[in-house]
Amino acid sequence: MSGAIDLKNVVLLGAGKIGRMVAHFLATSGDYSLRVGDAAEGAAQRIASRLTGVDPRTVDFSDATSLDGILEGADIVISCAPFHCNPLIAERARELGLHYFDLTEDVAVTNKVEALADGAETAFVPQCGLAPGFITIIANDLIAPMTEVTDIQMRVGALPRYPSNRLKYNLTWSTEGLINEYLNPCEVLLDGEFRQVQPLENLEHLTIDGVEYEAFNTSGGLGSFAHSLQGRVRNVNYKSIRYPGHCDLIKFLVQDLQMRDQPDVLRDIFERCLPLTLHDQIVIVVSAVGVYQDRLTERTYANTIYHQEIDGENWSGIQVTTAAGVCALVDLLREGKIPARGFVRQEEIPFRAFIENRFGKYFA
């Protein structure tokens, strides 16, 4: 770790559901000067119309020259752009000497960011949202006092409070990210071996505070955690939580109707037919089994975080938690509490520093 760093000028790329919340947190904090860029004409301007001091831009995420134009002179870039845009954004951050943060759950994209971070003089911190992100920080804190850790189970669901359709689901975050979770292989540690398993499999049922849920394999939630724990922990896995019946209907779409080969069609169906909701809840359950104080013990973290009113506006739980995660890490970098150069994994983030942060407190 290093001492505090004078970092003020932040570029936020992506003015969608999560980007709006990130912009609100940073612009109202009083500590950051914010530029917001989005590919959609008018998206960044709509944010700037609601917040004082925000510089809005229209930017092409796939064009290096366009990116360089908005990044010039900045200290930090936060990508809330679609995950497939992040390799180029990270490349320009490396070239221009910016600290880099993103929210991606995509394994291949994170591997590219890690390669770009090799030898960098600035920090590259991907996967800064909820899962991967905060859930990894929790799990690492649970196992810190343990020896001979055998099992870690990580479960997260971003769910509507008032489901009204057969999927019992509403759009609360990136549709592309959601489909990515349902289609891509999932990383696990199984009997000490690093493996890939299929999404939408290993269905389980669980009850939390009297409510019945299901959970099943989805991609990306572990981030780099499985690799970091190999040789130390026997079994590590991540699953998404949904209301009962969701997995079976998604399998019908993905497998029976063969939409695994037509992700753009699946995205269009979701965007057209699943309404957005701001009345949601984030269900988080993490458990770790190992030797604690000389006894085999299971340590558990469980929390449900609801949509809430902030500064007179209702924000969804997924907006609050995802944005709070990345904003807390930007603060911690500025305060010298996380590494300031090279590739930074979520498991390197100290839980206590995170949860005591002004943004991290939204998880408390």
VOGU-3710 file (C-alpha; in Angstrom, 3 decimals, decimal comma):
1> msgaidlknv> 0,000/0,000/0,000  1,020/3,612/-0,481  0,068/6,895/1,125  -2,817/9,101/0,041  -2,800/10,109/-3,628  -4,047/13,390/-5,077  -6,663/12,046/-7,497  -9,594/14,224/-8,453  -10,376/14,082/-12,157  -12,629/11,103/-12,948
11> vllgagkigr> -14,005/9,969/-16,291  -17,123/7,791/-16,099  -17,892/5,834/-19,255  -21,477/4,607/-19,448  -24,550/6,604/-18,447  -26,984/3,735/-18,007  -28,671/2,341/-14,902  -25,477/1,885/-12,882  -23,584/4,819/-14,385  -26,268/7,248/-13,213
21> mvahflatsg> -25,801/6,085/-9,626  -21,997/6,235/-9,844  -22,270/9,766/-11,215  -24,621/10,782/-8,405  -22,334/9,412/-5,692  -19,162/11,010/-7,070  -20,647/14,333/-8,173  -22,336/14,945/-4,826  -19,320/13,853/-2,751  -17,509/17,164/-3,217
31> dyslrvgdaa> -14,177/15,443/-3,843  -14,210/14,628/-7,548  -14,422/16,487/-10,840  -16,500/14,325/-13,174  -16,726/13,849/-16,936  -19,402/11,455/-18,170  -19,302/9,853/-21,600  -21,815/7,612/-23,343  -22,280/6,324/-26,873  -25,978/7,235/-26,915
41> egaaqriasr> -26,631/10,812/-27,911  -28,002/12,744/-24,951  -27,416/10,078/-22,283  -24,534/11,886/-20,564  -26,328/15,214/-20,990  -29,318/13,879/-19,040  -27,020/13,101/-16,105  -25,403/16,537/-16,322  -28,832/18,199/-16,251  -29,468/16,700/-12,798
51> ltgvdprtvd> -26,028/17,152/-11,254  -23,880/20,237/-10,779  -20,438/20,383/-12,365  -20,642/17,290/-14,599  -19,032/17,590/-18,035  -21,098/15,469/-20,487  -19,646/13,987/-23,688  -20,740/11,684/-26,483  -18,021/9,084/-27,053  -17,506/6,027/-29,245
61> fsdatsldgi> -16,355/3,219/-26,922  -14,919/1,310/-29,891  -12,729/4,156/-31,154  -9,347/4,861/-29,545  -9,254/8,485/-30,715  -12,707/9,182/-29,311  -11,750/7,582/-25,992  -8,497/9,521/-25,818  -10,446/12,738/-26,257  -12,465/12,230/-23,082
71> legadivisc> -9,657/10,584/-21,085  -7,045/13,272/-21,701  -5,950/14,926/-18,462  -7,937/12,600/-16,201  -6,614/10,627/-13,228  -9,142/7,787/-13,123  -11,489/6,086/-15,559  -14,472/4,034/-14,386  -16,049/1,852/-17,051  -19,765/1,204/-16,735
81> apfhcnplia> -19,773/0,487/-20,464  -20,788/-2,920/-21,916  -18,203/-5,511/-20,886  -16,914/-6,082/-24,431  -15,805/-2,424/-24,607  -13,457/-2,726/-21,632  -10,287/-4,123/-23,276  -9,922/-1,007/-25,450  -10,815/1,307/-22,559  -8,201/-0,407/-20,386
91> erarelglhy> -5,663/-0,193/-23,195  -6,159/3,575/-23,528  -5,991/3,956/-19,741  -2,637/2,176/-19,747  -1,352/4,316/-22,624  -2,463/7,575/-20,996  -1,455/6,660/-17,437  -4,894/6,521/-15,805  -6,073/4,346/-12,938  -8,718/1,948/-14,275
101> fdltedvavt> -11,871/0,489/-12,672  -14,665/-1,576/-14,206  -17,724/-3,647/-13,274  -17,265/-6,565/-15,669  -18,160/-10,148/-14,763  -16,706/-11,489/-18,021  -13,740/-13,795/-17,438  -12,075/-13,284/-20,828  -12,273/-9,495/-20,530  -10,747/-9,586/-17,046
111> nkvealadga> -7,893/-11,742/-18,336  -7,168/-9,081/-20,978  -7,233/-6,335/-18,342  -4,830/-8,339/-16,185  -2,422/-8,678/-19,109  -2,562/-4,927/-19,749  -1,899/-4,245/-16,055  1,402/-6,119/-16,076  4,104/-3,588/-15,203  1,697/-0,638/-15,168
121> etafvpqcgl> 2,459/2,391/-13,009  -1,239/2,821/-12,249  -3,843/0,518/-10,699  -6,118/-1,720/-12,774  -9,071/-2,791/-10,648  -11,711/-4,806/-12,535  -14,842/-6,541/-11,233  -15,699/-3,789/-8,718  -19,439/-4,370/-8,431  -21,495/-6,733/-6,326
131> apgfitiian> -20,581/-10,157/-7,742  -17,780/-10,236/-8,532  -16,697/-7,517/-6,165  -18,186/-7,130/-2,719  -19,036/-10,822/-2,424  -15,344/-11,675/-2,812  -14,368/-9,145/-0,143  -16,871/-10,786/2,225  -15,681/-14,325/1,529  -12,052/-13,395/2,023
141> dliapmtevt> -12,903/-11,783/5,361  -14,799/-14,910/6,498  -11,853/-17,213/5,830  -9,134/-14,869/7,103  -9,114/-16,283/10,681  -9,642/-19,880/9,514  -7,229/-22,695/8,856  -7,811/-25,720/6,634  -10,710/-24,106/4,783  -12,739/-26,751/2,968
151> diqmrvgalp> -15,764/-25,042/1,384  -16,873/-21,590/0,292  -20,350/-21,009/-1,137  -21,270/-17,618/-2,573  -24,867/-16,778/-3,495  -26,287/-13,482/-4,791  -29,621/-12,473/-6,294  -30,855/-9,156/-7,651  -34,595/-9,744/-7,471  -37,839/-7,780/-7,810
161> rypsnrlkyn> -39,656/-7,311/-4,526  -42,991/-7,719/-6,268  -42,565/-10,265/-9,112  -45,484/-10,298/-11,532  -44,450/-12,448/-14,511  -43,677/-16,142/-15,036  -39,922/-15,585/-14,858  -40,478/-13,728/-11,562  -37,804/-11,340/-12,728  -37,358/-7,732/-13,829
171> ltwsteglin> -34,448/-5,979/-15,465  -32,414/-4,165/-12,851  -28,952/-3,984/-14,467  -27,138/-4,709/-17,744  -29,115/-7,029/-20,027  -25,906/-8,022/-21,828  -24,291/-8,857/-18,497  -27,292/-10,956/-17,466  -27,208/-12,993/-20,683  -23,450/-13,394/-20,334
181> eylnpcevll> -24,021/-15,009/-16,915  -26,571/-17,452/-18,353  -24,544/-18,536/-21,397  -20,875/-18,731/-20,429  -18,997/-21,501/-18,557  -18,683/-21,078/-14,788  -15,421/-21,399/-12,873  -15,286/-23,441/-9,669  -12,870/-25,240/-7,416  -14,005/-28,846/-7,059
191> dgefrqvqpl> -12,014/-31,203/-4,838  -9,109/-28,778/-5,094  -9,097/-28,719/-8,902  -9,896/-25,655/-10,966  -12,718/-26,548/-13,347  -15,341/-25,073/-15,617  -18,959/-26,186/-15,231  -22,038/-25,385/-17,270  -24,336/-22,442/-16,466  -27,928/-23,086/-15,344
201> enlehltidg> -26,913/-26,392/-13,712  -26,575/-27,657/-10,110  -29,948/-26,263/-9,118  -30,527/-25,999/-5,384  -33,346/-24,695/-3,210  -32,889/-22,495/-0,169  -35,008/-20,566/2,305  -33,921/-17,181/3,623  -35,989/-15,351/6,236  -38,945/-17,586/5,375
211> veyeafntsg> -38,814/-16,910/1,612  -38,140/-19,772/-0,823  -35,525/-19,275/-3,517  -33,528/-21,341/-5,990  -29,889/-20,957/-6,976  -27,912/-22,274/-9,941  -24,567/-21,895/-11,704  -23,939/-18,598/-13,462  -20,742/-17,268/-14,986  -18,339/-14,678/-13,674
221> glgsfahslq> -19,411/-14,230/-10,046  -16,192/-15,602/-8,588  -13,940/-13,198/-10,434  -10,310/-14,212/-9,840  -11,108/-15,722/-6,425  -11,012/-19,380/-7,472  -7,527/-18,958/-8,941  -6,314/-17,176/-5,816  -7,620/-19,951/-3,545  -6,355/-22,933/-5,523
231> grvrnvnyks> -4,217/-25,083/-3,246  -5,809/-23,565/-0,112  -9,509/-24,449/-0,363  -11,143/-27,662/-1,574  -14,476/-26,414/-2,949  -15,477/-22,914/-4,066  -18,548/-22,053/-6,112  -20,859/-19,208/-7,012  -24,570/-19,316/-7,892  -27,236/-16,739/-8,700
241> irypghcdli> -30,365/-16,638/-6,550  -33,776/-16,449/-8,229  -37,375/-17,196/-7,312  -38,414/-20,847/-7,897  -39,123/-21,752/-11,529  -36,856/-19,151/-13,122  -34,064/-21,557/-14,050  -36,405/-23,955/-15,851  -37,866/-21,185/-18,014  -34,412/-19,799/-18,864
251> kflvqdlqmr> -33,322/-23,306/-19,861  -36,348/-23,495/-22,156  -35,234/-20,303/-23,878  -31,520/-21,039/-23,988  -31,541/-24,779/-24,664  -34,884/-25,833/-26,159  -35,272/-22,715/-28,334  -31,484/-22,676/-28,980  -31,036/-19,049/-28,034  -27,590/-19,822/-26,700
261> dqpdvlrdif> -26,615/-19,355/-30,352  -28,680/-16,171/-30,709  -27,787/-13,953/-27,740  -28,841/-10,804/-29,612  -32,343/-12,226/-30,064  -32,491/-13,168/-26,373  -31,367/-9,668/-25,415  -34,061/-8,119/-27,604  -36,734/-10,336/-26,014  -35,619/-9,412/-22,508
271> erclpltlhd> -35,428/-5,702/-23,339  -38,855/-5,729/-24,988  -40,739/-7,960/-22,559  -39,148/-7,643/-19,107  -39,886/-4,275/-17,521  -37,375/-2,329/-15,470  -38,046/-2,093/-11,755  -36,611/0,202/-9,121  -38,306/-1,779/-6,334  -35,844/-4,608/-5,901
281> qivivvsavg> -33,848/-6,435/-3,266  -30,304/-7,760/-3,250  -29,993/-11,084/-1,439  -26,452/-12,016/-0,381  -25,433/-15,257/1,346  -21,808/-16,334/1,772  -20,679/-19,269/3,877  -17,250/-20,706/4,618  -16,398/-23,962/6,382  -13,018/-24,511/8,011
291> vyqdrltert> -11,155/-24,751/11,270  -11,795/-21,709/13,444  -10,482/-21,518/17,010  -9,513/-25,205/16,776  -13,010/-26,395/15,789  -14,655/-27,169/12,480  -16,915/-24,131/12,018  -19,180/-22,592/9,423  -18,997/-18,810/9,274  -21,805/-17,085/7,390
301> yantiyhqei> -22,637/-13,635/6,098  -26,243/-13,003/5,048  -27,827/-9,695/4,161  -30,710/-8,306/2,112  -30,347/-4,782/0,749  -33,410/-2,980/-0,583  -34,049/-0,143/-2,971  -33,840/3,132/-1,122  -34,320/6,861/-1,330  -31,111/8,875/-1,632
311> dgenwsgiqv> -31,251/12,667/-1,943  -34,966/12,576/-2,640  -34,846/9,981/-5,437  -35,615/6,246/-5,324  -32,700/4,101/-6,488  -32,771/0,356/-7,029  -30,797/-1,954/-4,763  -28,605/-3,110/-7,653  -27,819/0,502/-8,580  -26,878/1,340/-4,995
321> ttaagvcalv> -24,774/-1,745/-4,285  -22,937/-1,856/-7,612  -22,155/1,854/-7,660  -21,224/1,893/-3,969  -18,725/-0,893/-4,618  -16,752/0,876/-7,314  -16,997/4,309/-5,665  -15,692/2,899/-2,378  -12,676/1,439/-4,191  -11,948/4,758/-5,895
331> dllregkipa> -11,979/6,364/-2,442  -9,701/3,645/-1,029  -7,212/4,138/-3,859  -7,182/7,873/-3,184  -6,620/7,207/0,526  -3,737/4,810/-0,153  -5,587/1,804/1,306  -5,334/-0,428/-1,778  -2,400/-0,978/-4,163  -1,807/1,954/-6,512
341> rgfvrqeeip> -0,186/0,076/-9,375  -0,612/-3,131/-11,338  -3,500/-5,597/-11,271  -5,600/-5,359/-8,091  -7,847/-8,297/-7,181  -11,002/-7,926/-5,126  -9,598/-10,380/-2,591  -6,881/-7,808/-1,835  -9,457/-5,278/-0,588  -9,655/-5,051/3,233
351> frafienrfg> -13,235/-5,646/4,370  -13,106/-3,278/7,326  -11,765/-0,372/5,267  -14,414/-1,051/2,618  -17,423/-1,301/4,923  -16,383/1,808/6,882  -16,072/3,869/3,715  -18,770/6,489/3,028  -19,928/4,489/-0,022  -19,219/1,026/1,349
361> kyfa> -21,544/1,800/4,256  -24,507/1,088/1,952  -23,654/-2,612/2,367  -23,595/-2,411/6,174
//
